[in-house]
Amino acid sequence: MKLCNHRPLSHCTGFTLVEIMIGLAIGMLATLVIIQVFSVFETQKRTTTGSGDAQTNGSIALHTIGSDLSQAGYGIMPGGTSLLRCAQLTIDGVPDATTPNRLTPVAITDGVSDSLTVRYGDTAFGGITTAILNNVGNVVTVNDNFSCAPSNTAVAITGTACNMASVSAVAATGVVPSTITLSTPVAGTDIACLGTWNEITYTVNNATSKDAHLARAGDAFMANIVNLQAQYGISATASSNLITGWVDATGTWAAPSTLDRNRIKAIRVAIVARNPKMETGNVTNAVNIWQNTTAVDLSADSNWQRYRYRVFETIIPLRNVIWAVSTLP
């Protein structure tokens, strides 16, 4: 800027064009630096928050699966008439074509991402069996109905043959003997009321898209879960609770027999959660599970290496099977 000392007033007009252009250039450079710093900071923030989200999503998913697995088989009470002995099962008069049958506490379906089905009842009496005194049509007479209620599931048992049916009506509480009216006639020497029989399946949906999520019983449950892996922890015999190995649900374990089904004492689960931010280049070379011994195949997504992942693993004992060990063949 020109000084006004001893100069005509016309010369005191402020900044020159050159000074203004230099000032603008400096301001633009400062703005570019600020924008660059902000961009880098924002990228780092998204990476950090995305990793935090993956950590949270994976933890919640694994906790929920573990909670369901801890109840697997509840209502299948140990005893000489334990439902874990059922080799033949009919449901409302129709033979169950599922192998292993739908009284199985846990079933794994092997795949690029596995699916996991957990089954359990919610009866307050633990599925205690009671002798059938009389059986006429679809009305069963027992000494105690153990608070069986309409819409519950009941299973009549004769040796290894079992018949599952829903409860239509029950005699008033306190009536002895009591009657249980079922949806279809059943045959058996004993009957157990399981309460509401839950069958909850966990699957990973849309694993190759931004909408990847873990579904629980068909409903989207947790976002950015891209893979689920599960293995059976098996014992040498059904009458032992000592786990001797971990197996995938392949080969003979894809559809285990009843005897093999009762050798399953625990489930090992691994969840792979993804940071939703796609990086500009590859940042992941491999995703490993089972204590870094097995690689997870995520290659169905051509951009899988441009994401960051978190892996969560746990082992859940099937306590309701373990407690029944003394009655298993």
N, C-alpha and C positions, 0 to 999 in steps of 0.2 A: 504494500500500500504506500502511495506517495505521501511524503510529509508536507505540511503546509507552512513551515517556517520560511519566511522571506520569499514566498511564492505567490503568484496571483491566485485569486479565489477559483478561477476556472481550472487551475491545475489540481485542486483538492476535490477530486470526483470519486474517491473510493478505490476498490480493487481494479486491477487491470484484467483484461480478458485472459492473459496468460496465467495470472495468479488464480483466477476462478477455475480454469481448466485443470491446473495442478491440484487445487483443492478437491475438485470433483474426482480426479483420478485417485487421489489418496483415499477419499471416502469410499469409492467403489472397491478399491483393494481391501480396505478394512471390512466392508460388507461381505466380500467374497470369503475372507478368512473366517468371519463369524458364521456364515452359512456352512462352510466346510466343517468347522468345529461342531456346529449344531447337528449336521448330518452324521458325522462320526459318532457323536454322543447318542443320537437317536437310534442308530444301528446297534450300538452296544447295549442300550437300554432295552431294545426289543429282544435281543438275544438273551439278555439276563432275565427279563420278565418271562420270556417264552420258556426258558429252562426251568424257571420257578413253577410255571404252570404245569409243565410236564412232570415235575417232581410231585406236585400236589395231586394231579390226575392219576398218576401211577400208584401213589400211596393209597388214595381213596379206593381205587379199583381193586387193588390187592387186598385191602382190609375187608371190603364187602364180600369178595369171593371167599376169603378165609372165614368170615362170619357164617356164610351159608354152608361151607364145607364142614365147619365144626358141628353143625346140626344134622349132617347127612346120615340118613338111616334112623333118625329119631322116630319112635313109634314102632320100630321093629324090635320088640322086647326079646331078650335072651330067654331061653327055656327049651324044653323038649319040643315045643311047637313053634319055635322061632320062625318068623317069616323068611329069614335068610336061608332056610332049608327048601324053600319053594323052588322046585325045578320046573313044574308046569303051572302056568298061570292063565286064568281066563278073566276077562274084564267085561262085566255085564253080559256074561254068557258067550263072549267071543274070545277064542284063543288069542293070547298075546303073541304077536309075531316079533316082538322086540327081543334081541339077544345082546347082552343078558336082559332078563325081563324087567318090567317097570317097577319092580320092588327093589331094584338095584340102587344102593345109596348114591353111587357116583358112576357116571359113564363118560368116557372121553371119546370123541370122534377125531381121528387124526387128519391133519391137512396142513397146507402151508401155514395157516393159522388154525389151531385146534379149536374145537368147541367142547364145552364142559357142561354136563347136565347133573344137577344136584337134586336129590329127592329126600323129603322128610315130612313127617306129620306134625301136628301141633296139639295133640291130645294132652290134657293135664295128667292123665294116668299112664303115660308112657307106652301105650299099646299093649297093655296086659291082656293075655288071652283068657277066655272063660269058656267053660264047657257048654256045648249046645244041648239043652234038655229035650227040645222038640223042634222039628222043622217041618212046617206045612206050607207048601208053596213058597212064597217069598217072605213068610213070617217066621222068625226064629225066636224061640223061647230060651232065656238064659236066667241064671240066678241074679246076676248083676250086670247092668249094661254099661257100667263105668262111665256114666255121663255122656254116652253116645248121643248125638243130636242130629236132627234132619240136616241133610246136605253133607254130612260127614262121609268118610270112606271106611268101609268095613271089609275085612278079609276073613273068609271061612277056610279052615285048614283041615286037611286029612293027609297026614304023612308029608309027602313032598308035593302034593297037589293042592293048589290054592285057587280060590274064587273071590275076585274083588267085585264089590258092588257099592253103589251109593245108598245112603240111608234115607228112606222116605219119611218114616215116622218112628217114634219111640214112645213106649208107655211112660206115664208120668213118673217123675223121680220118686223113689221110695217104694215103688210097687215091686213086690217080690212074690213069685218070679216076674221077670220083665219080658216084654216082647220088643223085638226090633223088626220093623218092616223095611225090606230092601227093595231096590229098583228091579231086581230080577231074582228068581229062585237060585239058591246056592246049596252046595253039598259040602258037609264037613263035620268034624267032631268037635272043633273048637272055633271060636270067632274072636277077632280083635278089632277094636275100633281105633282108627288112626287119626281121628279128627279130620282136619282139612289136609289132604295129601298134596303137597307142593312139588311141582316139577319145574325147576328153574334152570334155563339154559343160558349160558354165556357164550356169545359169539362176537367176533370182530367184523364190522361191516365197513364197506367203502374204504378199505385199507390203502388203496392207491390214489385217493383223492383228498382234498382238503377237508372233506366231511367225514374222515375216518373217526370211528368211535367204537366203544364197547357197548354191546346191547345186552340187557338183562331181561330175560323172559320176553324178548321181542321189542322192548322199548329202549331207545337210545339212552344210555346211562352215563358214559364218561367220554368226553371228546378227546381226540388225538391219541387214542390207543390203537396202534397199528398191528400188534401181534400178540397172540396168547398161545403159550405152550404149556402142556401138562403131561405128567407121567404118573403111572401107577407105582406105588411102593409095595412090593409083594413079599410075602413070606414063603417059606418052603412048603408049608402045608396050611390048610385053613385053621387047624387047631393050634397054630403057633402065631405069636405076635411079633416075632423077630424079623425085621425087614432084611432080606438078603439081596435085593437088587431093585433097580428102577427100570421100567420098561415103557416104551411108547405104545400107543394103542394101535399096533400094527401086527400082522401075522395072526397067531392064535389069540393075541390080546385085543384084536379089533372086535371080536365077538366072543368073549371068554365064556366057558361053560360055567354052570353054577358053582362047581367045586373051585375053579380058578377064580371066579368072581369073589368068593369068600376068602381068597388069599390076599386080596387087596386091603392093606391096612393103613395106607396113607396116600396122600396126593401131593406131588411136587408141582408148583405153579410158577410160571415166569410171565411177566407182563412187560411189553415194550411200549413206552410212551414217547411221543414225538414232540419236539419243539416245533410249533406251527410256522416259525419263520424259515422260509427257504433262503439259503445263502446264495451268493453270486457264483460260488465255485464249490467244489467237493470239500467237505469237512469231515466225512465219516468213511472209513475204509471197511469196517466190519462191526457187526453187533453180535456179541456173544452172550450165551446164557449158561446155566449149570456150572457156575464158578469158572466162567471163561473157557469152557471146554467144547462148546457146541455153537456153531454160527447159525444165526437166524436168517432165513431167506427173505429179504425185502425187495428183491430185484423186480418184482411185478410192477413196481413204481420206477420208471426210468430215471427219476430225479432223487431217488432215495438217498444217495450219497451227499446231497446238498442240504440235508437236514441233520440236526443233532438229536440224540436219543438218550433216554434214561431206562435202565433195566431194573426190575424189581422181582425178587424171588422169595419164595417161602415154602415151607413144608407143613402140611396140616394133617395130623393123625385123625383117622376115622374112629373116634372114640366109641361110637355106638356099635361098630363092628368089633372093635377090640374087646369091649365088655361082654360080647356074646361068644367069645372064643371057646368057652368050655362046652358049648352046645353045638359047635360046628363040626361037620365030618372032616 
